[in-house]
Amino acid sequence: MITERRSLCLGEGVGADVTVDPKFKSNSVTVRFLTKYDDKTAAALSLLPSLLTSFSADYPDSAVLSRKLNSLYGSWTSGSSHHRGGIYETVVSISYLRDRFALSGDKVSEEAISLFLGCIFNPAIENGGFIEEEFNIRKTDLLNSVDGEINDKVSYSLSNAYKTAFKGEPCAERAYHSRESAEALTPQFVYEVYLKLLKTARVEISFCGGGDFERPIELFKQAFSYKRAYLPPPEFYSPSPIKPEPEYSTMRLEVKQADLVLIFKTCGADRLSCELLSRLYGGTPFSKLFMNVRERLSLCYFCSSSYLDSKGAITVVGGVAPENIEKAKDEILRQLEEIKSGNFTDEELYETKLAAADHNRSVYDSLSRLGEWYYVQKLKNAALSPDDHTAEILKLTREDVISAAKSLRLDTVFVLTERESRETERI
């Protein structure tokens, strides 16, 4: 049970949220630097989280830092960078054992937080840039990750579909912009981007766990006490213009199974209703897409939908045999028409609501998900707990879902299929 929820200001452009649930024996602290997307700095910001969580001036290589983290009862650091709506996030975090569960009165939290702050604010530097040996390791990791994207065909298909659906918008771009820009990174350039980030990014810090955050909060407040000239990031909610006619795109690779992606955009529909609609449409094992496109007609190996809240869009993705692409697309669209016509039972709707409730309850079981939940609520200018969100979902009617379905417009159809396919470029 959450016993404390509060928001704080820790400095100029530095917000913080505290979420305490005593059942957790550990704590996590996540620092998010929020900026606008810029293709000139995207690759540097994409690399930065791994640099800031692998070494520091006090622990100048990853092996030394890893040993120190292990000595702190298996504390660990992590980082990532990605889009969230119109916002570009550069994220670093640490998880550590609470002091009360350590042996012999060990003060794990202060050591862990001091180490983490050293990683963020005191990295290992040489010749005006990040220390070259460690930099090159992290850069190679990034390039290997870029080159390996094609191995996850579903994710690869989605990212390419986004290029078409959201052309000209930040989320159409990959977080690192391009392999060429990642390849061109130098220790000095990334360090310059890092220094600017510390000064100009909006910062949001999530303290989440079993408690005892007073000292960590004070340490972060001290760390961010310098003069900052932060620039407010874009809004979280950035709906995308709907194309006059759907745009169709096909990519051909050496694959045997095709991936089919349909992206629908909404015309100002209620976002909560769209979320429930997406679950009814293809978000559960008993959804319209699963039960009909996959199970009854066997047109897809898998078929599901998800709601992209920040863009007001619903994405459908399916794995399909190349010869069934057209049939699968038609059936996916037909199932949406079924919902628009109200051809779903009250029992189906109620079970979908229960699935949403189960998902929300599971948020309380994970430190990372709990902290993420309240951070996103803040971006939305909302303050709903998972239970509050469930209560709002349960209030929705079949008319709300039908109205949301009627607001959808097919915007993009993307297919990744085999080279020898005789399918036409326009499905």
N, C-alpha and C positions, 0 to 999 in steps of 0.2 A: 504494500500500500504506500502510495506517495505521501510523504509527511511534510514536504516542503517544495514549493514552487515559487521562484521569484526572479525578477529581472533586475539587472544592475547596469550602471555605466562605470566602466573602469578607466576611462580616459577619452580624449578627443576622438570621436568616431569609433569607439571601442565599446560594444555592448556585450553583455554576458547574461546567461540564463543558468539557473541552478535548479536541478531536479534531484530530490533525495528520496530513495526507497531503501529503508534499512535492511531489506532482505539480501541486498547485494554485499558481498564480502570485498568487492573491489570498487575502484572508482575509475572513471575515464574523463579526460579533458581533451576537447577538440577545438582547435583554433582554425577558423575559416577566414581567409582573406578574400573579400568580394570586390570584383572589378568588372569593367566592361571587357568584352572580347576584342582583342586586337591581334590580327594575324602576324604582326611584327614581333609580338612578345609571347604568343601562345605556346610555342615550342619551349621557350625558356621556363614559363610558368608550369608547363606540363612536366618538366624535368625537376623543377625545384623541390617538390615534396620529398622525393627520394633522397635528394642531397641533404635536406634538413632533418631527416630521420635516420641517417646512416652514420654520421660522424659529426664532430664538432672540434673546436680548438682544444677542449679538454680531453676529448677522445677522438684522436685524429684519423682513425680508420675504423671501418665497420666491425672488424673483429674485436677491437678493444671496446667499442661501444656495446656490442652484443654481450660480451662477458660482464660488463658492468650492469646491464639491464637484467641479465640472468641472476646476478648476485642480489638484485632487489626483488627477490621472490618471483622471478619470471615476468617482470615488467616488460612491456613491449611498445614500440612506436610504429606508426604507419602513416602513410600519406597518399593523397590522390589529387587529381585535378579534373574538372568536368564542367559542363554547362548545367545550369538549372534555370530554365526559362531564359530570360535575357541576361542572367548573371553568370559570370565566370568565377568558379570557386577554386581556390588553391588551399588545400586542406592538410593539416598535420594533427596527429593525435597521439596520446599516450594512455595506457591502462596500467594500473598498479594496485597492489594489495593495500587494503586499509590498515592503518597502524595497529588497530586493536587486535588484528589477527596475525600479526607478526610475532616472532619469537623474541624473548628477552628484551622487550620494550623497544625494538628497532623502530626508528622513525623513517618508515619507507616513503611516506608521502612527500616530505620536504626534500629528501634526496632525489626522488623521481622527478618532482616538479622543477627543481633546480637544474637537473640534467636536461630536461626538456626545454627549459628556457635557454640554456646554453646552446642547444642545437638550433633554436630559432634565431637567437640574437648574437651568438658568438660562434659562427661556423669557422672551420679551418680554412685559412686564406693564405695564398702565396702569389707573388707577382701580380697583385691587384685582382685576383680572381679566386674561385674555389680551388682547393688543393687538387692538382691535376690528376694524380693517380686515381683517387676516388671518383673524381668527376668523370673520367673516361670510363670507369666501370659502370656508373649509373647511365651515362649516355649510351653505352652499348646495350644495356638492359632496355632502354627506351626504344632504340632502333630495332632490337629483336622483337619487342612487343608489337611495334608497328608492322614489321614484316610478318608476324604471326597472326595478324587480324584476319587474314583471309581463311585461316583454318577453322574459325568459328563462323560457319556460313550464315547462320541466322543473324548474328550480330552484324556481320558484314553486309548482309542484305538490308537490315534496318538502317544502318548508317548511310548507305547509298540511297535508300528511299527518302531519308530525311533531306539529302542534298536536293532532291527534286521538290519535295513537299514544302520545304522551308527555304528555298533559294533566296539568297540575299539577307537571311537572318542568321544571327550567331550560331544557333543550334544546328544549322546546316553544315557547319564546319566541324572537323574533328578537333579534339581538345589540343592537339599538338600542331594543328593546321596542315602540315604536309611533311613527308619524310625528308624532303630537301631542306626545309627550315630546321628540322631536328638535326640533320647531318651537319648543318653549318654552325651549330652552337659551339661557343667557346667558354672556358671558365670565366673569362673577364666579362663577356656580354651577359651571361646569366647572373653574375654577381651584381652588375649594374641594375638589371631588372629586379633583382631581390631587394636592393637598397631602396629603389623607388616604391616597391610594393609595401615595405615597412612604413613608408611615409604617407602614401596616398590611398591605400586600400581601406575600405570599410572593413572592420574586424568584428566578427561574432564568435564568442567563446561559449562552449557548452560544458558545464560541470555536471556530471551525471554519475550517480552511484549511491553507495551506502551512507555517505555523509562525510563530516569533518572537512569541510571545504574552506573554512575561514582563513587558514594560513595560505593555501594555494591561491585564493582570491587576492590576498594581500600581495603575494609575490608577483602575480600578473599585473596588478595595479601599478606596482613599482616599475615593472618592466616596460609598461606602456605610458610612462609618465613624461616621455620626451615630446617635443613639439611636433605635431602632425598636421598635415594639410590634406586630409583625406577627401576623396571625391565620391559622392554618393553613387552606388552602383545602379544599374537599370532596375526596373520593377520586375518582380518575380513573374507576374502574370503578363504575358506578351502574346496575345492571340494573333494568329497568322491569317493574312488575307486569303480568301477562298478563290481559287482559280475559276474563271468563267466556265471552263470545261475541264474534266479530269485529264491529267497528263499521264501518259503511259511511257514506261521505260523498261528496256530489257538489257540485261548483261549476260554474256555467255562465257562460261568457264568449263574446265574439265570436271564436270560433276554429273552424277547419275540422278540425284534427287533435286528437284527444283524447289526454290523458295519463292512464295508468293506473298507480297506485302500490299495491303490496301490501307490508305490513310484517309480518314474522314475528318472534316473540320466542322465545328458547330457554329450556328448562327446565334450567338448570344444566349445559349441555353444555360440553365442553372447547373453549376459545376457539380454539385452533390448529386443531382439527378443523372448527370452524365456518367458519374462514377458508378452508380448503381446499374445504369444501363449497360455499361461495359462488362460488368460482372454477369449480368443476365445473358448478354450476347455471347461472350466467349471467355469469361473469367473464372469459370468453375468447371469441375468434372461433370456437371449436369447442365451446362449452359447450352444454348441453341446451337452454337458452332460445334461443340464437342459431341453432342448427342446426334446431330444430323449430318454435318459435313464429314466428321470423322467416323462415328460409330455406324449410323444407319446406312450411309451411302459409300463409306470407305473411300472418299475422294482425297483425303489428306492423311498423312502419317500423324500429324498433330495440327491443331488449329485453335488459336486463342486470340483474345483481344485484350488490350490494356488502354487505360485512360491516361493521356499525357496532360496532367492538370495545368501546367504552366502555359501550354499552347492551346488549350481547349480543343484537343484532338483525340480521336480514338484510332488506334492502330490495330490492324488484324494481320497476323502472320501465320502462314501455314507451310508445312513441308509436303510437297505433292509430286507425284510422278509427272514428267513433262507432258505426257499425252492427256493428263487430266487438268491441266492449268485452266483452260476455258470453263470446263464444267465446275471446277472448284470455285472459281471467281463468281460465276453465275449463282451458285448455291449460297455462297457467303452473302451476296447482295440480297438474295431471296429471303434469307433468314432475318435480315434487317427489316425487310418489308413486312414480315410476319409480326415483328414486334411493333412496328408502326401501326399495324392493323389491330393491335391488341390481342393477337393470337398467342397468348401465354396465360397460364393458370395462376390463380392467387397462390396456390401452393408453390409453384415455381418461383414466384416473386418472394414469398416468405422465406424459402430455403436460401435464396440468394442473399437476402438480408442477414440471415443467420451466418452465412459464410463470411460476410463482411464483418459481422460482430466477432466471429472467431479470429479473423485476421487482426482486428483491433486489439483483442485481448492478448494476443501473442506479443504485441509490442512491449508489454510490461515485463516480458521474460528476458529481454536483451538490453544491455546497457547502451550499445551503439544505436539500436533502433529507437529506444526511448529518447535518447538525446536528439537523434535525427528528427523524431516526430515533432518535438517542441520547437526545434529550430525552424522547420518548414512552416509550422503554424505562425511563427513570428514573421516569416517572409510573406505569408498570406494576410498579415494584419489580423490574425485570428488568435483565439486562445482556447481552442477546443482540446480537451483531453481525449484519449482514445474512447473512453466511455461516453463523453459528450458527443463525439462524432457518431458513435453507434446509435445514440438516442435520436440524432437528427436523421440518420439513415432510416431508422424504423418508422419515422413519421411520413416518409415518402409514399405516394400512392401510385397505382398503376397509370393514372393519368399523367403524373409527373414523368414517368419513364417513357410513355408514349410520346409526350411532348418533346422530350430530349431526343428520342429517336427521329422524330420528324424534322428536327433541326439539323441533322447530319447531312453533309454534302460530300460525295466522293470527290476527293481532291487529287489523289495520286495512286497509280497502280505500278508497282515495280516487280519485275521477275528476274530472278537469277536462275539460269537454266543451262543445259548442256550445249556444247558447241555445235554438235551435229543436229540439233533440234531443227525441225522444219516449221516450227511455229513462226508466225509473222511477228514483226517488231511491234505491231499494234495488236493487242490481244482482242 
